[in-house]
Every structure is written in C-alpha cells, then in structure tokens.
Amino acid sequence: MIERLQRKFVFIAMGSLLLVMVVVLGAVNTVNFHQINERADGLLRILSDNGGKFPASSDKDKPPEDGPPGAQMNEETQFETRYFTARASSGGTVTQIDTGHVAAISSAEAKEMAEQALSSGRDSGTIGVYRYLRTEQNDGSLLVFVDCRNQFETAKSFLIASFGIGLASLAVVGLLVAVLSRKAIRPVVESIQKQKRFIADAGHEIKTPLSIISANTDVLELQQGKSEWTDSIRRQVMRLGGLVENMLALSRLEEGGRRLSSVPVPLSALAAEEAEPFRTLAAAQGCRLETDIGPDITVKGEPGSLRQLIGILLDNAVKYAGGGKTIRLNLRKNGKSGAVLEVYNDLDAPPQGDLSRLFDRFYRADDSRERRTGGYGIGLSIAAATAAAHRATLCAEARGCGIVFTLVLK
C-alpha cells in the first residue's frame, strides 16, 4: 500500500508539472509564432500600401496608420526582407511577376504560388514559408509574398529546444521527486503503520478477554445450566470474535502482509459450489437465487480468497434482497484469460447515493437493517481488498430497482 501511495504521489506531482510545462511552453511558442506572423503582416501592409515596394527613406520610420503592431521599419528592413509581388487582372489571371527581391524562387514558381493564393479566395494566409497579402487595385489585384523561412526556422528551433529542455528538466525533477517522495509521505506512512500495529495489537488483546468470557460462560452453564443469558453471551462473543478476525484479515490484505498465490482456479465450478448453500438460505428467507454460470472458466488467483469473495457478495445479496425478491449470479468469460462475475439482488426501493461508499469500512446504508441481519459492516471492504490483491476491479451500481456488484478478473 505504501508503494502504491508513493507511486500515486509521484504520478500526481509529475502529471501536474507536465501539464503546467506544456501550457507554459505551448503559450510561449504560440506567442512566438504569432509575433512572426504579425511582423510579416506589417511588412506586407507596408509593401501593399506602396505598390509592392518599400517607401522612400524619409518615410521609413512612419508605420501605416491602420497597420498592425510590428509594422515599424528601420534602415535595414528593405535589405533584410525577401519578397516578391504578383499582379492579377480582375478576372483572376496573373499578368505580372516581380521576383527581383528574392532569389529562392523562380518566376514560374512565383506565378504558381500566386495562382494558388488567388484560387483560395482568401485575402491573406501562408503558403509554404511565404506569408502573403492580397489587396484590390484599380486594374485588378496586387499580391505580395514575404519570405519568412528564417523566422520559421528560428521559431522551429526554439520550439524543439524549449520542449527538449522542458523534457530534460521534467526527467530531472521526476528523479528528485521519486527520491524525495518517501520523505514527503513519511507522516502518512507512519500513520498507516501505527494504525496497522494498533489493529494487530488490539485484535490480539481482545482475543484474550473473549477467551476468558467464553470459558466463564462454560463454567456458568455447568453450574446453573443453559439460559437465555448465557446464549446471548456466546452469540456476542462469537460476533466480536468474527469482527476481530475480519479486521485482521482486512488489515493484512490492504497492507500487503498476506501474499496471495496465483494458480489456475476453476472459477465456474467454484462459483457453482459456493452458490449452492446460499440457494437454501435464500429460499428460507423467501428469496430466489438464480445462476447463469458459463462453463469451464478458469482464472489465475487464490482459490480460498476468490471463494470468500463470492461468498461475501452472495451473503450481502441474501441479507438485503428481502422476501419475494430475486438474486442472480452471472459468470461469463472475459477475453482469453479473464472473467466477469455479477451478483444482483432486488431491493425494496432503488438504491440512492454514492454506491462506492458501500466498500468503506463499517459503512451502513441502512443501519437498522444491518443490525438485524448481523453484519459487521466490513465484509464488502474485505471483498474490495481481495479484488485489489488479485489486480481485479469490484464496483457497485444501480440497476433498475436493485443493485449489482461486478467483479472483473483479468
């Protein structure tokens, strides 16, 4: 259990860190790409407003009135910017190409790119490493393409570097968290160990006075004969003894103190055999137990624990079904080596609330009913712990006017 707690702590810590890192790095790189496009759009607006050329030197420091941020120029902008222009007629035919300010593309390629931009029907966008802007002129359209390859390459390198550094940092932090996690959960571990020692010590201490009470009851019966009082004492001694044994068994299961064997278990035969006594018990209470057990289903596990688990589920169903109700046990194969076991029982009213709480220790959905049926409020906790020890899942859910417990064995 401590190892599971430590793994969960590491998983939550690293998962949270990974989420924050992805959000931060994603936001930084998104802003970076946005600024590249913003800068390119600013240059495109300047070129479009000046007929496909940069303005005269006296106007270089003056951004266009309606231009986006990033449109400001300096003395080197016109020499640093690689671009080409294309003019198209009102019918959408490319009539002129000017590639005098770029060397990475031929006139034919520029014309093809301009036709692609025209056919898209969009006024701006990106084709390859070129950002373009289309503006309407008196005699047709002017398309300006700005080469952003250097900016895109820089942004791509930054993206790879940032995520690479992020992953390396995540690995280092993960190692530190894994090393220091035991120290972080030490108070919880100490509390669990104290609880485990208390349950074990209390269980053994309680057994002694129970044995004395039982022996004294025997003496009273020898001297004065049996009576309703001695019978009551015996019943309560047996009840308390059973509760102690169940608490110790649950503690061993949850803390990993008991190692379960893993051998082939003929689950079909085991379930049928375990259901037979409960069929008689259900009939005595006016209920009907129906079984639908698939043939020759075998799983890996410990036979005694699986038998106890099935018995707990059937015992719980018989206690809560009530007179005239139906109990069903279904067992079917799940994949090549798994199985699904369902135990269903009708109730007087549809179950309410969080049914997962039924597996909590000493939880009683109906306290008066539990007292009458003689339950400890711990049986389903043992069933859940047994399922977890077998790496299986056990859940409860409402189904019509009843409840079904589903055990999935892998």
Secondary structure, DSSP 8 states (H G I E B T S, - for coil): -HHHHHHHHHHHHHHHHHHHHHHHHHHHHHHHHHHHHHHHHHHHHHHHHTTTS---GGGTT---TT--TT----TTHHHH--EEEEEE-TTS-EEEEE-TT-SSS-HHHHHHHHHHHHHHT-SEEEETTEEEEEEEETTEEEEEEEE-HHHHHHHHHHHHHHHHHHHHHHHHHHHHHHHHHHHHTHHHHHHHHHHHHHHHHHHHHHHHHHHHHHHHHHHHHHHH---HHHHHHHHHHHHHHHHHHHHHHHHHHHTT-S----EEEEHHHHHHHHHHHHHHHHHHTT-EEEEEE-TT-EEEE-HHHHHHHHHHHHHHHHHHH-TT-EEEEEEEEETTTEEEEEEEEE-SS---S-GGGGGSTT--SSHHHHHHHT--S-HHHHHHHHHHHTT-EEEEEEETTEEEEEEEE-
